[in-house]
Amino acid sequence: MTSRALVLALLVATAACGGDAPGAARPANLLLLSVDTLRQDRCSAYGHDRPTTPRLARLAAEGLRFDDAFAPTSTTGPSHASLFTGLFPVAHRVVRNGLVLDERHRTLAESLRDAGWRTAGIASSFVLEERFGYAQGFDVWQDEFSVSGSSMRLAEWHGEETDGGFDRRATATAKRAVRWLETHGDDGPWFLFAHWFDPHNPYDPPPAHAVRFPPRGAGVVPEAVARYEAEIAYTDEQIGVVLDALDRLGLAEDTLVLLVADHGEELMDHGHMEHGVHIYDETVRVPMIARWPGRLPAGVVVSGPVELADVPPTVRGLLGVAEVGDGDGTGDAPDVQGRDLSAAWRAGAALDPDHAVLLHRRHYEPRTEGTIAVAGEGFGLRVGGWKLVVAEEEGRRELYDLAADPGETVDLSAREPERAARLARRLADLLAERARGGDAEDTVDEDGLRRLEALGYTK
């Protein structure tokens, strides 16, 4: 018997002797869907008044919808590094796009592959190409982009040649995902990751979708927002194609589906159209929806903070995969910083409302992005109803009362200096813990530690 077959035999025996589904023929599959640049409050599944995401709304009605889900940053590469490893940017050090995820950081795909899952990934943007380390643990990683099929055409990006093609449209991504399911769906258990790029700029929806979302007002911004929402609707439709394939192939009952976004979009709420330069809620509060028929509750809205870094340990907990080196069998690897929330997910229970959410603004060399001056890294801390945003190299310290001011428009740092100082100390402690935790000083390079020390973020 091969090692893979032995692992599967043990998993099946475990499931039959007391797992979540007694008598199950095999461990469950995982379909992880990541949508680029999907702002939570522009999804009709979260109450937006335009029908942008009817398929996500249906998915949520069949599972769990997390109202307080957060990406660690407003940039694609760092957020996916956290989604795959359960580490925060200050630990995995992918602090901007174009950096390589170090192979020392173990990924969810590696965990599942080593436990007997077949693994495949479909990346829809050059940002997630294999050369940047995101394919770790995947048996197959599809990241080929044609010039004709791209909405963005770049010859070079962060010093890397792109061959002209930069991304793939949602229809092509759906076709690839369905083709893989048709070919390998019966060869489970499997883990399929599919990434969707279309809501990202340039907002170029198909005409049939654009006509459904006319601009609300005159001018460049309303027109851009309308195109952005049409792109969301187009992506939602194509995600539905993949979900329909699960049903058609008889795979839905045995598949945990988890949908997330890597970040949102500012849409001029704080003076910038796109993302990256800020970590206000419109750029880091994201949709997260989980469905697993018979294993997770249906139609439940979960409150309390959940983060992308929680995904790897929680998924391992749900699937019953203990990471190598785990002492307690929860699936929370020694150097993983996210939480295993599998028990709460199974119960549909509210999460700790006072859990501290750490946010990380990507690193910039000093320059101007649009009209926004940026320099270095920035950090944020969201605790209960309060949020602190700090960008020392830009001279910014901001404090917001989210209950009274959810749009983060009134900076209270001067009015409430003691609260701001208290949150700043907690942020410093949390950053030091995350930077040195787990794999500690091997995780953060010396330059990274020096930067944190210079900013006062380590002890």
Secondary structure, DSSP 8 states (H G I E B T S, - for coil): --HHHHHHHHHHHHHHTTSSSTT-SS--EEEEEEETT--GGG-GGGT-SS-S-HHHHHHHHTSEEETTEE-SSSSHHHHHHHHHHS--HHHH---STT----TTS--HHHHHHHTT-EEEEE--BGGG-GGGTTTTT-SEEE----STT-SSEEEEETTEEEEEE-B--HHHHHHHHHHHHHHHTTS-SEEEEEEE-TTSSS----HHHHTTS--SSSSHHHHHHHHHHHHHHHHHHHHHHHHHHHHHTT-GGGEEEEEEES----TTTTS-SSSSS--SHHHHEE-EEEE-TTTS-SSEEE-S-EEGGGHHHHHHHHHT---TT-SSSSS--TT--S---HHHHHHT----TT--EEEEEEEEEEEEETTEEEEEEEEEEEETTEEEEEEGGGTEEEEEETTT-TT--S--TTT-HHHHHHHHHHHHHHHHHHHHSTTHHHHS-HHHHHHHHHTT---
